[in-house]
Structures are given as C-alpha cells and as structure tokens.
C-alpha cells in the first residue's frame, strides 16, 4: 500500500471513530425492568438521558397499553402503570427513547402476588409517577 492511500485509509477510520465518540451518539441506550411488588405492574427505567421522554408500550393479556415516562436528573424513572396482569401470564414491554432506539423485554408475571383493590377502592390513592 502506498503512503497516500494509507493516509486516506487512516483518515477515514479516524473520521468514523470521531462520529462514534461524539457526545449524544446513540451508544447510550437505557433499559426498563418490570416490578410487581405491589401487585400492579411498575416499570423501572435507568441509563436514559436526564429529562428524556421514553415511550412505553406494554402488551399483556391480549391488550396494548401505551404510556410515557420522563427520566429524572439521574436518567431514571419509575412508572406505575396501574395494570394488574394475571399471575403466571407473560407480557411484552417496549421502550423507545427520543433517539428512536428501542428496547424490548419479555417477562413472566410471578404467581402469588398481593391482590390490588378494585378501582372503586383506590379512591384517594396517589398512583402518579
């Protein structure tokens, strides 16, 4: 390989590396984990950009539910969906960040969860996140 073509190849490789290392590149993708401790589905997000809006889609028991969460200053969020999927069922969670990067999770709902009150019994409870 001649010296000019080696310089061109090295220059091209450095340009690609510079793009990959630019701040705000798509390398930082968050993750979402389901939690069922209270009997209802809570989505816990982490590793997002501070203030980033994350579109959430949950598919459970044949239905599709859409939500949106905003990451806090540490790139985390906690979103109480209010959904109570049947024990031992499966659900799909898709989270899409503002850059359009999507993460999909398939989870099984554990058995033996605490029961959640009916909608009438929830009056006065603050479930907002």
Secondary structure by P-SEA (a helix, b strand, c coil): ccaaaaaaaaaaaaaaaaaaaccccccbbbbbbbbccccbbbbbbcccccbbbbbbbbbcccbbbbbbbbbcccccccccccccccccbbbbbbbbccccbbbbbbbbbbccccccccccccccccccc
